[in-house]
Amino acid sequence: MKIAIGNDHAGTEYKLAIVGLLKSKDIEVTNYGTDGTDSVDYPDFAHPVAKDVENGEADMGIVICGTGNGASMTINKHQKIRGALCWNKEIVALAREHNDANILSLPARFVALPQALEMVETFLNTKFEGGRHERRIEKVPCT
């Protein structure tokens, strides 16, 4: 499995911990995020993550910014992306099961780091249910 990850300055600590978690599971990671805390623009890191997932160069993606909103809005401008802004593991599970989310957007300023790591675990381990949910996803345009 290959995961693309991107973050702005608000998400650096979270990104570093998540990369460590992913690597401990032998998951290949492409890091598009900043490793510093100087102010940067979230689209510069969210777009490459979305492009990798869109083009099949990554299986899934994770984006992290202060609220998760800016990164989520950015990734969802791309075709084939179903980005989910989540704030607990239950929402993550439903985003995977019902919406087949392929990029997780995390709000670093609004969830604790242990909670974010649980959310990543849930994102990786939850499968899409298909069925009636497939019909609904097909009604969402990819333009």
C-alpha positions as CSV (number, residue, x, y, z in Angstrom):
1,M,0.0,0.0,0.0
2,K,1.1,3.5,-0.7
3,I,-0.1,6.7,1.0
4,A,0.4,10.3,0.0
5,I,0.5,12.7,2.8
6,G,0.5,16.5,2.9
7,N,0.3,19.1,5.6
8,D,0.7,22.8,6.3
9,H,2.5,24.3,9.3
10,A,-0.4,23.5,11.7
11,G,-0.1,19.8,10.9
12,T,3.7,19.1,11.1
13,E,3.7,17.3,14.4
14,Y,0.7,15.2,13.4
15,K,2.2,14.4,10.0
16,L,5.5,13.2,11.5
17,A,3.7,10.9,14.0
18,I,1.4,9.6,11.2
19,V,4.4,8.9,8.9
20,G,6.0,7.0,11.8
21,L,2.8,4.9,12.2
22,L,2.5,4.2,8.5
23,K,6.1,3.2,8.2
24,S,5.8,0.8,11.2
25,K,3.2,-1.0,9.2
26,D,5.5,-1.2,6.1
27,I,3.3,1.3,4.2
28,E,5.1,3.3,1.6
29,V,4.7,7.1,2.2
30,T,5.1,10.0,-0.2
31,N,5.5,13.1,1.9
32,Y,4.4,16.4,0.3
33,G,4.1,18.3,3.6
34,T,6.3,20.8,5.3
35,D,8.5,19.6,8.1
36,G,8.6,23.0,9.7
37,T,6.3,25.4,11.6
38,D,6.8,28.5,9.4
39,S,3.6,29.6,7.7
40,V,2.9,27.9,4.4
41,D,-0.1,27.6,2.1
42,Y,-2.1,24.4,2.5
43,P,-3.0,24.1,-1.3
44,D,0.7,23.7,-2.1
45,F,0.6,20.4,-0.1
46,A,-3.0,19.2,-0.7
47,H,-3.0,19.3,-4.5
48,P,0.0,16.9,-4.9
49,V,-1.7,14.4,-2.5
50,A,-4.9,14.6,-4.5
51,K,-3.1,14.2,-7.8
52,D,-1.3,11.1,-6.6
53,V,-4.6,9.5,-5.5
54,E,-6.3,10.7,-8.7
55,N,-3.6,9.2,-10.9
56,G,-3.3,6.0,-9.0
57,E,0.2,6.7,-7.8
58,A,-1.1,6.4,-4.2
59,D,-3.8,4.1,-2.9
60,M,-5.1,6.7,-0.4
61,G,-4.1,10.1,1.0
62,I,-4.1,12.0,4.2
63,V,-4.1,15.8,4.4
64,I,-3.7,17.9,7.6
65,C,-4.2,21.6,8.2
66,G,-5.4,23.6,11.2
67,T,-9.2,23.1,10.7
68,G,-9.0,20.5,7.9
69,N,-11.4,22.6,5.9
70,G,-9.0,24.3,3.5
71,A,-7.2,21.0,2.7
72,S,-10.5,19.2,2.3
73,M,-11.9,21.9,-0.1
74,T,-8.7,21.7,-2.1
75,I,-8.6,18.0,-2.5
76,N,-12.2,17.8,-3.5
77,K,-11.6,19.9,-6.5
78,H,-9.9,16.9,-8.1
79,Q,-11.6,14.2,-10.1
80,K,-11.9,10.7,-8.5
81,I,-11.3,12.2,-5.0
82,R,-13.7,11.6,-2.2
83,G,-12.1,13.6,0.6
84,A,-13.6,13.4,4.1
85,L,-13.0,15.9,6.8
86,C,-13.3,13.9,10.0
87,W,-13.0,14.7,13.7
88,N,-13.5,11.2,15.3
89,K,-13.0,7.6,14.4
90,E,-16.7,6.9,14.0
91,I,-17.0,9.6,11.3
92,V,-13.9,8.1,9.6
93,A,-15.5,4.6,9.6
94,L,-18.7,5.9,8.1
95,A,-16.7,7.9,5.5
96,R,-15.0,4.7,4.4
97,E,-18.0,2.4,4.7
98,H,-20.6,4.6,3.1
99,N,-18.7,7.1,1.0
100,D,-15.6,5.2,0.0
101,A,-13.5,8.1,1.1
102,N,-10.0,7.9,-0.4
103,I,-8.4,10.9,1.3
104,L,-8.7,11.7,5.0
105,S,-8.6,15.3,6.0
106,L,-7.6,16.0,9.7
107,P,-8.1,19.2,11.7
108,A,-4.9,19.4,13.7
109,R,-6.1,22.2,15.9
110,F,-9.3,20.3,16.9
111,V,-8.3,16.7,17.6
112,A,-5.6,15.4,19.9
113,L,-2.7,13.5,18.4
114,P,-3.6,10.1,19.9
115,Q,-7.1,10.6,18.5
116,A,-5.7,11.5,15.0
117,L,-3.6,8.3,15.1
118,E,-6.7,6.2,15.9
119,M,-8.5,7.9,13.0
120,V,-5.7,7.0,10.6
121,E,-5.9,3.4,11.8
122,T,-9.6,3.4,11.2
123,F,-9.2,4.9,7.8
124,L,-6.7,2.2,6.8
125,N,-8.7,-0.7,8.2
126,T,-12.3,0.1,7.2
127,K,-13.6,-1.2,3.9
128,F,-16.2,0.3,1.6
129,E,-19.6,-1.5,2.0
130,G,-20.7,-1.0,-1.5
131,G,-24.4,-2.0,-2.2
132,R,-26.8,0.9,-1.8
133,H,-23.8,3.2,-1.1
134,E,-22.3,2.5,-4.5
135,R,-25.5,3.8,-6.2
136,R,-25.2,7.0,-4.2
137,I,-21.6,7.6,-5.0
138,E,-22.3,7.2,-8.7
139,K,-24.7,10.2,-8.4
140,V,-21.8,12.5,-7.2
141,P,-20.2,14.0,-10.3
142,C,-16.5,13.8,-10.7
143,T,-15.9,17.1,-12.5
